[in-house]
Amino acid sequence: MTNENKKTLFECLESDIKYKLERVEELYPNSINGIYKELHENYYFRKLTYDCIIDLFYYCELNDCNPGTIKNLFIDTENI
């Protein structure tokens, strides 16, 4: 499957996670825009930087900051 047929990580992100990011975007625009950039540019969560993963968990106020659980933040994860 080519990337042209795949959804970006942002497109696969759970709606409640998107909402949490939108909620803090005004307070932390550079950090949230950095997260958005990586999510829009990548199709596989293993391509995300460690900093992006940590920021994603931090700004969404998720307690289980474990890169192994990042898959739980996305829908349709079969191919990501």
Sequence and secondary structure as in RCSB ss.txt:
>XXXX:A:sequence
MTNENKKTLFECLESDIKYKLERVEELYPNSINGIYKELHENYYFRKLTYDCIIDLFYYCELNDCNPGTIKNLFI
DTENI
>XXXX:A:secstr
  GGGS  HHHHB HHHHHHHHHHHTTSHHHHHHHHHHHHH SSGGGS HHHHHHHHHHTT S   GGGGGGGBS
SGGG 
